[in-house]
Amino acid sequence: MGALKGLAEAKHKAKETRPTQDLIDIRHIQIQHDLPALERLEKYLQDIQKPYQFLCGNVTVYIRFLEDGNDLSMQLKRYFSSYNH
């Protein structure tokens, strides 16, 4: 559950950028489908390290959400709980 709690802190730090060489390439993240949804989410958050800023190949991805919309935590929970393989 620690990684989920870290999402709120990550959201506040989202505006702080990391040097590109320190970012994780999302193409190298593997979702372990045999884990329960919450554990898959926790593992993903551990692996990606900074969910609001990561790489996809040579492209730096920054994720932002509307203040009055769902945040990343809600979106990820929805995704991982609906992904039943």
N, C-alpha and C positions, 0 to 999 in steps of 0.2 A: 504494500500500500504506500510505501515511501515515495515511489516515483510519481504516483498520482498527486500526492501532496506537493511535490516539487513543481507541478504544472503552474500553480498560482505564482510561485516565485519566478518561474521561467517567463511567465507572461509579463511581469514587471521588468524583467531584464531584457525583454525582446528587442528593445530599442538599442541596446548595447550590441554592437556587432563584433563578431569574432573574425580574426584573420582567416582567410579562405583555407589555408593549410590546416587549420584546427577543426574544420567542420567535417562532419560525417557524410559520406556519400550514401544517400538513401537506397541506391541500387545494390548496395552490399548488405543491407538489412534483410534478414530472412525471418518471416513470421512462422513461428512454430505452431502449426495447425492442431497438433495433438494436445496443446495446453488449453485449459478453460479460458474463457474470454478475458477475464480480469488479469490472469497471469500473462496472457499474450500481450495485453496492453502494457503491463508493467515491464515486460521484457523489451518491447518495442521502445518504450521511453528510456530505458537504461541504454539500449543500443544506439539510439539516435542522439542522445545526450542533450541536444538543444532543439526541441521540437518546433520552435518558431524560426529557426534558421539552420539550414542544412544544404548540402550539395545534391544535385542530380546531374552527374557527369561534370561538365565544366560550368554549369549554371548554379549560381547561388540562389536559393529559394528563401524568401522571407514570407512568413504567414502572418496575416493580420485579420482581425474580425471586427465587425461593427460593435460598438459599445452596447447597443441594445439587442444584439443577437446572441446566438449560442457561442460559447467560447471553445477553445481547442479541446479542453477536457470533455465537454459534452459531445463534441463531434467524434472524438476518438472512442469514447465509451459506446456511442451508437454504432460506429463502424465495427468495432471488435466484438460487440455482443450480437450483431446481426450476421457476422461471418462464421457460419457453422459448418466447417469442414473437418 
